[in-house]
Amino acid sequence: MNWYIKVINQFSDFSSRARRKEFWMFVLFNMAFALCAMLLDNFLGTTIQIAGEDVGYGLIYIIYSLFVLIPNLALSVRRMHDVGKSGWFLLIAFIPIIGAIWLLVLDCTDGEKGTNKWGPNPKEE
């Protein structure tokens, strides 16, 4: 939970590095909270209907998603910095299938040893 709070508190830090553990712990808690928001939407009946059918999420999920959008983006940029890539490298996700796989591989890759141009290795601090 401390990793999740750390990411939320560093919502405006687009210039340092984030280690794998920080990234994946945030992803884990983010998925759990998003699932809880969806379940809450379903229990409270606040789901959105498109063409007369519920889509499974509603106002609570949308508010939560907007709340974590910028921290999630900042974390992803810092994760790319840790593996030695620019934050702009996230745009590779727009390449169908291959882009997402490539980003997943980079997110699973260990960070560069020592200091790179985005700062010291967070694992060594």
KEMARDREN-588245 format. One record per residue: residue in three letters; x, y, z of N, C-alpha, C in turn. Coordinates in nm, 3 decimals, padded with zeros to 5 digits. Example, Ala and Ser with C-alpha at 12.3 -4.5 7.8 and 13.67 -1.06 7.14 Angstrom:
<sites>
SITE   code       n.u       n.v       n.w      ca.u      ca.v      ca.w       c.u       c.v       c.w
SITE    Ala    01.319   -00.569    00.780    01.230   -00.450    00.780    01.320   -00.330    00.780
SITE    Ser    01.285   -00.225    00.708    01.367   -00.106    00.714    01.290    00.003    00.787
</sites>
This chain:
<sites>
SITE   code       n.u       n.v       n.w      ca.u      ca.v      ca.w       c.u       c.v       c.w
SITE    Met    00.082   -00.119    00.000    00.000    00.000    00.000    00.087    00.126    00.000
SITE    Asn    00.204    00.118    00.064    00.295    00.232    00.066    00.340    00.271   -00.075
SITE    Trp    00.357    00.172   -00.162    00.398    00.201   -00.300    00.288    00.278   -00.372
SITE    Tyr    00.164    00.241   -00.348    00.051    00.308   -00.412    00.045    00.455   -00.368
SITE    Ile    00.057    00.477   -00.240    00.053    00.613   -00.186    00.172    00.695   -00.236
SITE    Lys    00.289    00.630   -00.246    00.408    00.699   -00.298    00.384    00.750   -00.440
SITE    Val    00.323    00.667   -00.524    00.294    00.709   -00.662    00.195    00.823   -00.665
SITE    Ile    00.091    00.816   -00.584   -00.009    00.923   -00.580    00.057    01.054   -00.535
SITE    Asn    00.146    01.046   -00.436    00.215    01.166   -00.388    00.313    01.223   -00.489
SITE    Gln    00.367    01.139   -00.578    00.462    01.184   -00.679    00.393    01.209   -00.814
SITE    Phe    00.269    01.253   -00.810    00.191    01.268   -00.933    00.252    01.365   -01.033
SITE    Ser    00.334    01.459   -00.987    00.390    01.559   -01.078    00.536    01.533   -01.112
SITE    Asp    00.592    01.421   -01.069    00.733    01.390   -01.095    00.746    01.310   -01.224
SITE    Phe    00.782    01.379   -01.329    00.802    01.316   -01.459    00.950    01.307   -01.495
SITE    Ser    01.038    01.332   -01.399    01.179    01.345   -01.435    01.274    01.248   -01.364
SITE    Ser    01.226    01.165   -01.274    01.316    01.073   -01.205    01.295    00.931   -01.255
SITE    Arg    01.326    00.834   -01.172    01.316    00.693   -01.211    01.225    00.618   -01.114
SITE    Ala    01.161    00.512   -01.163    01.076    00.427   -01.079    01.116    00.282   -01.102
SITE    Arg    01.142    00.212   -00.996    01.182    00.072   -01.009    01.063   -00.019   -01.039
SITE    Arg    01.093   -00.142   -01.077    00.988   -00.238   -01.114    00.890   -00.261   -01.002
SITE    Lys    00.940   -00.277   -00.880    00.852   -00.307   -00.767    00.749   -00.196   -00.748
SITE    Glu    00.794   -00.071   -00.756    00.702    00.042   -00.742    00.595    00.037   -00.850
SITE    Phe    00.636    00.011   -00.973    00.542    00.007   -01.085    00.439   -00.105   -01.068
SITE    Trp    00.486   -00.225   -01.043    00.394   -00.339   -01.038    00.307   -00.340   -00.912
SITE    Met    00.358   -00.287   -00.801    00.272   -00.277   -00.682    00.161   -00.175   -00.706
SITE    Phe    00.193   -00.065   -00.775    00.089    00.032   -00.809   -00.014   -00.032   -00.902
SITE    Val    00.032   -00.107   -01.001   -00.060   -00.173   -01.094   -00.152   -00.268   -01.018
SITE    Leu   -00.097   -00.344   -00.926   -00.176   -00.439   -00.847   -00.285   -00.369   -00.767
SITE    Phe   -00.247   -00.266   -00.691   -00.345   -00.195   -00.609   -00.443   -00.117   -00.695
SITE    Asn   -00.395   -00.060   -00.805   -00.483    00.014   -00.895   -00.591   -00.078   -00.953
SITE    Met   -00.552   -00.198   -00.993   -00.651   -00.293   -01.046   -00.752   -00.333   -00.939
SITE    Ala   -00.705   -00.352   -00.817   -00.795   -00.389   -00.707   -00.894   -00.276   -00.677
SITE    Phe   -00.845   -00.152   -00.672   -00.934   -00.040   -00.645   -01.030   -00.015   -00.761
SITE    Ala   -00.985   -00.034   -00.883   -01.073   -00.017   -00.999   -01.183   -00.123   -00.997
SITE    Leu   -01.147   -00.246   -00.962   -01.247   -00.352   -00.952   -01.349   -00.320   -00.843
SITE    Cys   -01.301   -00.269   -00.729   -01.392   -00.230   -00.621   -01.486   -00.118   -00.667
SITE    Ala   -01.433   -00.022   -00.742   -01.517    00.088   -00.793   -01.623    00.034   -00.888
SITE    Met   -01.586   -00.062   -00.973   -01.684   -00.121   -01.065   -01.791   -00.198   -00.989
SITE    Leu   -01.749   -00.274   -00.889   -01.846   -00.349   -00.808   -01.939   -00.255   -00.734
SITE    Leu   -01.884   -00.147   -00.681   -01.965   -00.048   -00.611   -02.066    00.015   -00.706
SITE    Asp   -02.021    00.046   -00.827   -02.113    00.099   -00.929   -02.228    00.001   -00.955
SITE    Asn   -02.195   -00.127   -00.966   -02.298   -00.227   -00.993   -02.394   -00.244   -00.875
SITE    Phe   -02.340   -00.244   -00.752   -02.426   -00.259   -00.635   -02.517   -00.139   -00.614
SITE    Leu   -02.465   -00.019   -00.643   -02.544    00.103   -00.624   -02.633    00.135   -00.744
SITE    Gly   -02.613    00.061   -00.851   -02.695    00.084   -00.970   -02.658    00.210   -01.047
SITE    Thr   -02.533    00.251   -01.038   -02.490    00.373   -01.107   -02.413    00.342   -01.236
SITE    Thr   -02.434    00.224   -01.289   -02.363    00.189   -01.411   -02.418    00.267   -01.530
SITE    Ile   -02.334    00.283   -01.630   -02.372    00.355   -01.751   -02.438    00.258   -01.847
SITE    Gln   -02.541    00.305   -01.913   -02.609    00.221   -02.013   -02.583    00.277   -02.152
SITE    Ile   -02.542    00.189   -02.242   -02.524    00.224   -02.382   -02.612    00.130   -02.462
SITE    Ala   -02.698    00.187   -02.541   -02.793    00.110   -02.623   -02.878    00.018   -02.535
SITE    Gly   -02.913    00.066   -02.414   -03.000   -00.010   -02.327   -02.933   -00.119   -02.246
SITE    Glu   -02.801   -00.134   -02.257   -02.730   -00.238   -02.182   -02.625   -00.175   -02.091
SITE    Asp   -02.611   -00.232   -01.970   -02.508   -00.185   -01.878   -02.369   -00.219   -01.932
SITE    Val   -02.276   -00.125   -01.917   -02.139   -00.151   -01.962   -02.051   -00.202   -01.848
SITE    Gly   -02.102   -00.205   -01.726   -02.029   -00.262   -01.614   -01.957   -00.162   -01.526
SITE    Tyr   -01.952   -00.039   -01.565   -01.890    00.064   -01.483   -01.975    00.189   -01.489
SITE    Gly   -01.946    00.280   -01.396   -02.027    00.401   -01.389   -01.950    00.518   -01.333
SITE    Leu   -02.020    00.604   -01.265   -01.965    00.730   -01.217   -01.848    00.711   -01.120
SITE    Ile   -01.859    00.620   -01.027   -01.752    00.599   -00.928   -01.624    00.553   -00.997
SITE    Tyr   -01.636    00.459   -01.090   -01.520    00.410   -01.164   -01.458    00.521   -01.248
SITE    Ile   -01.538    00.602   -01.311   -01.487    00.711   -01.395   -01.413    00.814   -01.310
SITE    Ile   -01.469    00.849   -01.194   -01.403    00.944   -01.104   -01.269    00.887   -01.056
SITE    Tyr   -01.269    00.759   -01.018   -01.144    00.697   -00.974   -01.040    00.696   -01.087
SITE    Ser   -01.083    00.661   -01.207   -00.992    00.656   -01.322   -00.931    00.792   -01.351
SITE    Leu   -01.011    00.896   -01.342   -00.959    01.032   -01.362   -00.863    01.072   -01.251
SITE    Phe   -00.889    01.026   -01.130   -00.804    01.056   -01.015   -00.663    00.997   -01.033
SITE    Val   -00.653    00.876   -01.089   -00.522    00.811   -01.102   -00.459    00.827   -01.240
SITE    Leu   -00.524    00.899   -01.330   -00.471    00.914   -01.466   -00.333    00.979   -01.468
SITE    Ile   -00.318    01.095   -01.407   -00.189    01.166   -01.409   -00.083    01.092   -01.327
SITE    Pro   -00.113    01.043   -01.205   -00.011    00.964   -01.134    00.034    00.841   -01.212
SITE    Asn   -00.059    00.776   -01.281   -00.025    00.659   -01.359    00.066    00.696   -01.476
SITE    Leu    00.036    00.805   -01.542    00.120    00.852   -01.652    00.259    00.889   -01.602
SITE    Ala    00.267    00.960   -01.490    00.396    00.998   -01.433    00.478    00.874   -01.396
SITE    Leu    00.412    00.775   -01.337    00.481    00.651   -01.301    00.533    00.580   -01.426
SITE    Ser    00.453    00.574   -01.530    00.495    00.508   -01.653    00.616    00.577   -01.717
SITE    Val    00.615    00.709   -01.714    00.730    00.785   -01.766    00.854    00.755   -01.682
SITE    Arg    00.840    00.755   -01.549    00.954    00.726   -01.463    01.004    00.583   -01.483
SITE    Arg    00.913    00.491   -01.512    00.953    00.352   -01.539    01.035    00.344   -01.667
SITE    Met    00.995    00.419   -01.770    01.073    00.422   -01.894    01.210    00.483   -01.868
SITE    His    01.217    00.584   -01.784    01.345    00.644   -01.749    01.436    00.542   -01.681
SITE    Asp    01.379    00.455   -01.599    01.459    00.356   -01.527    01.524    00.257   -01.623
SITE    Val    01.459    00.227   -01.734    01.518    00.134   -01.830    01.596    00.207   -01.939
SITE    Gly    01.614    00.339   -01.922    01.698    00.415   -02.013    01.628    00.470   -02.135
SITE    Lys    01.496    00.477   -02.133    01.419    00.529   -02.246    01.355    00.663   -02.208
SITE    Ser    01.325    00.742   -02.308    01.254    00.867   -02.286    01.109    00.837   -02.252
SITE    Gly    01.044    00.929   -02.183    00.902    00.913   -02.153    00.817    00.909   -02.279
SITE    Trp    00.864    00.973   -02.385    00.792    00.972   -02.512    00.782    00.831   -02.569
SITE    Phe    00.865    00.741   -02.519    00.864    00.604   -02.567    00.730    00.536   -02.538
SITE    Leu    00.651    00.592   -02.447    00.519    00.536   -02.417    00.427    00.541   -02.539
SITE    Leu    00.454    00.632   -02.632    00.371    00.643   -02.752    00.380    00.518   -02.840
SITE    Ile    00.477    00.432   -02.813    00.490    00.308   -02.889    00.367    00.220   -02.868
SITE    Ala    00.291    00.248   -02.764    00.169    00.171   -02.735    00.065    00.186   -02.846
SITE    Phe    00.077    00.290   -02.926   -00.019    00.311   -03.035    00.006    00.218   -03.154
SITE    Ile    00.117    00.146   -03.154    00.139    00.044   -03.256    00.058   -00.078   -03.214
SITE    Pro   -00.038   -00.120   -03.295   -00.124   -00.232   -03.254   -00.046   -00.358   -03.217
SITE    Ile   -00.085   -00.419   -03.109   -00.035   -00.545   -03.052    00.113   -00.537   -03.015
SITE    Ile    00.200   -00.514   -03.113    00.344   -00.515   -03.088    00.385   -00.406   -02.989
SITE    Gly    00.324   -00.288   -02.997    00.358   -00.179   -02.907    00.329   -00.214   -02.762
SITE    Ala    00.213   -00.272   -02.737    00.178   -00.309   -02.600    00.269   -00.419   -02.547
SITE    Ile    00.304   -00.514   -02.633    00.394   -00.621   -02.591    00.532   -00.565   -02.559
SITE    Trp    00.579   -00.474   -02.642    00.710   -00.413   -02.621    00.713   -00.337   -02.488
SITE    Leu    00.608   -00.261   -02.461    00.602   -00.188   -02.334    00.597   -00.283   -02.215
SITE    Leu    00.525   -00.392   -02.229    00.519   -00.491   -02.121    00.658   -00.549   -02.094
SITE    Val    00.731   -00.578   -02.201    00.868   -00.629   -02.185    00.955   -00.526   -02.114
SITE    Leu    00.944   -00.399   -02.154    01.023   -00.294   -02.089    00.983   -00.277   -01.943
SITE    Asp    00.854   -00.288   -01.913    00.808   -00.275   -01.774    00.858   -00.390   -01.688
SITE    Cys    00.888   -00.504   -01.748    00.939   -00.620   -01.674    01.091   -00.624   -01.669
SITE    Thr    01.156   -00.538   -01.745    01.302   -00.535   -01.753    01.361   -00.462   -01.632
SITE    Asp    01.471   -00.514   -01.582    01.541   -00.448   -01.472    01.596   -00.314   -01.519
SITE    Gly    01.598   -00.217   -01.431    01.648   -00.083   -01.463    01.797   -00.083   -01.490
SITE    Glu    01.844    00.026   -01.550    01.987    00.041   -01.577    02.063    00.050   -01.445
SITE    Lys    02.177   -00.013   -01.441    02.262   -00.008   -01.322    02.324    00.131   -01.310
SITE    Gly    02.342    00.176   -01.190    02.407    00.304   -01.167    02.319    00.422   -01.206
SITE    Thr    02.384    00.534   -01.228    02.313    00.657   -01.261    02.300    00.671   -01.411
SITE    Asn    02.182    00.710   -01.457    02.165    00.746   -01.597    02.124    00.893   -01.602
SITE    Lys    02.087    00.944   -01.719    02.061    01.088   -01.729    01.936    01.133   -01.655
SITE    Trp    01.856    01.039   -01.601    01.737    01.075   -01.525    01.758    01.058   -01.375
SITE    Gly    01.878    01.024   -01.334    01.906    01.018   -01.192    01.966    00.887   -01.148
SITE    Pro    01.988    00.874   -01.017    02.047    00.752   -00.963    01.949    00.636   -00.966
SITE    Asn    02.003    00.516   -00.962    01.921    00.396   -00.960    01.842    00.391   -00.829
SITE    Pro    01.708    00.388   -00.835    01.629    00.389   -00.711    01.647    00.261   -00.629
SITE    Lys    01.697    00.155   -00.690    01.719    00.032   -00.618    01.838    00.044   -00.522
SITE    Glu    01.930    00.131   -00.557    02.051    00.146   -00.477    02.037    00.250   -00.366
SITE    Glu    01.926    00.324   -00.366    01.908    00.429   -00.264    01.861    00.372   -00.133
</sites>
